[in-house]
Amino acid sequence: MTEFDRILGIKRSLLRVYPFYGYVLLNLNLIETELIKTFATDGDVIFFNPNFSRSLRDNQVKTALIHECRHVVYLHHIRVEFRFEKLFNIASDYIINWQLVHIDKLPAIDGWYYKPKYNPNDYSSETLYDKLLKEKKHDFAKKPKRGSGHGTGGNKGGDENKSDNESPGTESRKKPAPSEPDKQAGDRSKRGDRPLESPEPIGGDKRRGQNPNDSNKGSTGDDLKGWYEDFVANEEGVCIGDVVPGKKTGRTITESQEGNRIRKIVLGAKSYASKSGTLTGEFANEIKKLLNPEAPWERLLAEWFDSISNSDFSWQRRDHRVKTCFFPELYEEDLEKIVLVLDVSSSTSRLLDKFLKEFNYLKVKFNFDVVLLTHNTRIVDEEFIPRYKPFEDIKKIRVSGGTCFKPTFDRILEKYQDARGIIYFTDMQPTDWRDLDSISMRQPVLWVNWDTRYKFDEKKLPFGKLITIK
């Protein structure tokens, strides 16, 4: 029996032992390749390295396949977005491996990323990524200086388990010729009909206007230069399954189409598992949350900025990524000026730092100046922040009691009617809600509620939209 046949047989057996995962895996092709170190997925295919899989027992292969399955159903190949791929892989692996141990009761794999404290009750892949990013930079900053040849060179954000010689981006490495497709009827799995292409180094989302490697720069100057190369070269853990963005394997499906496709697969898997009587308890609750997710506040904030910006495709600007055809490039008009209002009537330091970090990123993307108003029952401070100045330079905001909204809107109507939008960071507990009924705002207003102790009814708003930080 070949290694491919062994993995294919285990994949099919999961339909009986783990019906939910087995159903999902029926919709994913299987490809054998040595271009990856362990297992990997792009949301449509599961790649595996036979040299690695031979080192695993059958039960551990089940762990690896279900690990990949969880990457797909949680859309990690989409959610990686502009982040460093290796670090996001590790963050999502911590979450998934915790679930495999504590929910699915599957055997562990030596060297994988697992820490009981990194669990889905306290972290999402994105929040754990932010935590690990901060820790890795801090650790690197304390290391003694050394020469420039200490990383993986140009392989930034590529496959996270490869050394320089193993990187799929290495030009001297030849792709293995695709082997014959599997001829067994009834299964879509194949041996190499679409081999994993060499990923290019991640360069950031062009629309977002920010390269993740820019995070090497900033208030710490050159001290963090090369931290990511050092991290890739010296990381000792094993990522059981890499998440590969579809664009690197030749897929052309959009994020929206991919999300709808995976949702249909998950719905079918839920129905199949329910009929078999295996969809119960904590696992059933997890699938329910998966099918009815609550949009993260960061996404809602970005969508609000998108809604007030004039973005369109322009034929006057050519998309130079396409050499053979003439395509328009996405053009985004600067937002010019945004009014940010901070309610400092109570202590908000932790959530405020979190919010300002996201706001500062969007400030770079949409390129606007900020009028910063801080207030309690009156306006405490008023500051103009040009678009090139980051929020790290803002002085510490004072905290004091009482909240009134009307003085702030009066000031905006008096001096800042040219602003493109208003963002109000508050606990939504003023003493003058009724006074706002007499105010008519021309600009769009976004209320950012940081107090989750009670659920504020958006219907009570006199104007604007509401998002809540959780």
Secondary structure, 3 states (H helix, E strand, C coil): CCHHHHHHHHHHHHHHHCHHHHHHHHCCEEEECCCCCCEEECCCEEEECHHHHCCCCHHHHHHHHHHHHHHHHCCHHHHCCCCCHHHHHHHHHHHHHHHHHHCCCCCCCCCECCCCCCCCCCCCHHHHHHHHHHHHHHHHHCCCCCCCCCCCCCCCCCCCCCCCCCCCCCCCCCCCCCCCCCCCCCCCCCCCCCCCCCCCCCCCEHHHCECHHHHHCCCCHHHHCCHHHHHHHHCCCECCEEECCHHHHCCCCCHHHHHHHHHHHHHHHHHHHHHHCCCCHHHHHHHHHHHCCCCCHHHHHHHHHHHHCCEEEEEEEECCCCCCCCCEEEEECCCEEEEEEEECCCCCHHHHHHHHHHHHHHHHHHCEEEEEEEECCCEEEEEEECCCCCHHHCCCCCCCCCCCCHHHHHHHHHHCCCCCEEEEEECCCCCCHHHHHHCCCCCCEEEEECCCCCCCCHHHCCCCEEEECC
